[in-house]
Amino acid sequence: MSDYQAVYEDLFVKNLRKYSSIKKSIKNKINRLLEDPYHNTEFLGDHKGKLNLSGCRSIRIDKNFRIIFVVCEECRNIQVCEFCFCEKLPDKTVIFLTIGPHDKAYSIK
C-alpha cells in the first residue's frame, strides 16, 4: 500500500510512452517511491550555470535513466521549487516531472 499519492506531469507521461521498453522497471521504481520517496533518492540543488532543480529529487532507473520528481511536503518546507503546484495538493503527494536519459532528464523546462 502506498503512503503517497502520485501526480504525473504531461512531460512525464509523454516520456514514459517513449521509453516503454523499460516500463516494468519504471513502474517498480514508482511503486517504491510512493512508499518512501526519500529512500535512495538524491536531493537536487542549484547547479551553477545549469537549470535550477532546487527542491527536486531524482532516482536512478538504471545507469543512465533518471526520474525527476518533487515531494510536496519537502517542497513546502524549503519553498524553492519552481516546477510544481504543491500548495494545491496534500503533503503526501509526489509529483513526477520527467523521466529519461540523464542529460535530458536534468534539462527539463
C-alpha positions in Angstrom: 0.0 0.0 0.0 1.3 3.4 -1.0 1.8 6.1 1.6 1.9 8.8 -1.0 -0.3 9.7 -3.9 1.1 10.3 -7.4 0.6 13.2 -9.8 2.1 12.9 -13.3 3.1 16.0 -15.3 2.4 15.8 -19.1 6.1 15.6 -19.9 6.5 12.6 -17.6 3.6 10.8 -19.3 4.9 11.7 -22.8 8.4 10.4 -22.0 7.0 7.3 -20.3 5.4 6.3 -23.6 8.7 7.0 -25.4 10.6 4.6 -23.1 8.1 1.8 -23.0 10.8 -0.8 -23.3 11.8 -0.3 -19.7 8.2 0.4 -18.5 8.3 -2.5 -15.9 11.4 -1.1 -14.2 9.9 2.3 -14.2 6.7 1.1 -12.6 8.6 -0.8 -9.9 10.6 2.4 -9.1 7.4 4.5 -9.0 5.8 2.0 -6.6 8.8 2.1 -4.3 8.9 5.9 -4.4 5.3 6.1 -3.4 6.1 4.0 -0.3 9.1 6.2 0.7 10.2 8.9 -1.7 13.3 9.7 0.4 14.9 6.2 0.3 17.8 6.0 -2.1 16.9 9.3 -3.9 19.1 12.3 -4.4 18.1 15.8 -3.4 18.9 18.2 -6.1 20.1 21.7 -5.6 21.2 24.7 -7.6 24.0 23.9 -10.0 25.8 27.0 -11.1 25.3 27.7 -14.8 22.7 24.9 -15.2 19.0 24.6 -14.7 17.9 25.2 -11.1 16.4 22.0 -9.8 16.4 23.1 -6.2 13.6 21.3 -4.4 13.5 18.4 -6.8 14.7 14.8 -6.3 16.0 12.2 -8.6 16.2 8.4 -8.6 18.0 6.1 -11.0 16.2 3.6 -13.1 19.4 2.2 -14.5 22.9 3.5 -15.0 21.8 6.3 -17.3 18.0 6.8 -16.8 16.5 9.1 -14.1 13.1 10.1 -12.8 12.9 13.7 -11.6 10.2 14.4 -9.0 9.1 16.6 -6.2 7.7 15.6 -2.7 5.1 18.2 -1.8 5.8 18.1 2.0 9.5 18.8 1.3 8.8 21.4 -1.3 6.7 23.4 1.2 9.4 23.3 3.8 12.2 24.6 1.6 10.0 26.9 -0.5 12.3 27.0 -3.5 10.8 24.6 -6.0 10.0 26.2 -9.4 8.3 23.3 -11.1 5.2 22.4 -9.2 1.9 23.3 -7.7 2.3 21.7 -4.3 0.3 24.4 -2.5 -2.8 22.8 -4.1 -2.0 19.2 -3.1 -1.8 17.2 0.2 1.6 16.8 1.8 1.8 13.1 1.0 2.0 13.8 -2.8 4.8 13.0 -5.2 4.8 15.0 -8.5 6.6 13.2 -11.3 8.1 15.8 -13.5 10.0 13.9 -16.2 11.9 10.7 -16.9 14.7 10.0 -19.4 18.4 9.7 -20.0 20.5 11.6 -17.5 21.2 14.7 -19.7 17.6 15.0 -21.0 16.0 14.4 -17.6 18.1 17.2 -16.0 17.3 19.7 -18.7 13.5 19.9 -18.0 11.9 23.3 -18.6 
